[in-house]
């Protein structure tokens, strides 16, 4: 028996539903280990196959989706071949309502989404596509180490022609802010708190607000090449911007707000979208 490993095979950027905090964006590094007997070439599995086929399956099934714990108490789910609609109760009488094409939602057979639960779901999806000499699969999901000031946010890019158009996917992102060329951890933490667990919505996609129980809700919706999307969540969890919520626009938004709120210094913002990628803006 031999083992083959690939660390940081991919990063899974997604949103998920949490029993106390509602809709959360997340980015988890994905490591994989395969065990079994070598083939005629003396290989367990070619690294090229791992990086292409295994990574592609993970990206297609789990990345840029809304991941839902199927066994969460109170979940109301209506899934057909063409559409998946759900209502997810959380916290003190709040809820998230989501509707979209089936591919935008990933259902996991668990009561809550944890790195362990999602890793087991990925392993189950990989087993049928791996060759017979691979006897065991181990997937580990983990946060980016030593991230510093960071925030979890969800969003959807209406004009994107790929999976970013899904209305509820997200990231766990670092932010770096320099004031007159010097990193300012206090400003970084300020924006990390301001965007903690938010949904960053484009104002043009806001269809309206309404009250359910004692809470106000924002209702977002739009159509894309993949289908029609809809999302409702508490107003106090929404942060509205006037542009599409691309990382380029978000970096520019932070820089412009800093210049407006604290005029005088020169600001440079490095806003990340998940791990090891992002955009820079100055004001």
Steps between C-alpha positions, in 0.01 A plus 500: 500500500635840403368850550487795264431851625435843347485793738299808399353313204236770476313760702128446546327840501136467605225617731322280750211517743579512872251425779585817695657741249298435185673550164881487521767529233802273531825398330664172600827363370461142381772237555458148369666166579445180301598149614530179301724286281715630212394427141717358221683834476588486869255780575198512722355780287672745271530846655365644177180298544467613861545863406262478205225247569486505880531877525241546224244285679549689826474834322189399304306341789592717798676823400288816461190330639268550796569201723201390706483250790216277385420377852477842665179513709239722341652507152228522236626371167330475161741352246407406144702431188477868403498696825597481865314717752560501874423680823759466775408610856783615722578690818222675690214467253683606182520330162675491163296432186680393183389383157699420189613230259591167665868543420517810719421293812699214653311286751714326764358221714577663834337712769771767466773591254847446644834431329461135600145467364585666169821297465300177538257620231790573263650156567165334418478695173856401401479125567305405183741684266832371633665182360472169680858500631414799721370339819444805722451874468571759766395863460596773745344846492660785695506875530784708362761515779601829660247696299498811719201734470239323289126480445247258359268634233254365247400652167395430143620651173202545272703572187751219541466225239628225731423372848567839663150600382353275771330736742633346822861394487776648707849527636707537814729788408792690642536875468817709511483878533798735486473864608773715347695183422475342846274204583223601739368195691229710670347597165526141380314381807241777455407370155520138614236581761294712261477213252480216752250237374334744255327460169644761263211578268489714189236767548356440151427136597299599808136432415359634825475461876230350718439399860473142626422475870708768669776517239543696177620303197666593171388316190750465215447343160624483143532273200821360353610252239452221757144605589304714744632572849331636814621565853343643816686569824489743792566863408760546773713232334506683165755755380395676180735631232421684177714273281536129437674349802816392317817508707626783281196710586516404867865606528408831337200540731712457814767741376244764407316465831824536695588816308152637570479403867863577591623759247861601466716185483557289191340157528595177326262206534577137419165321512512122468239275345556179689864383507798645311302711254339841505528861387680821596353850508632835614334827599 
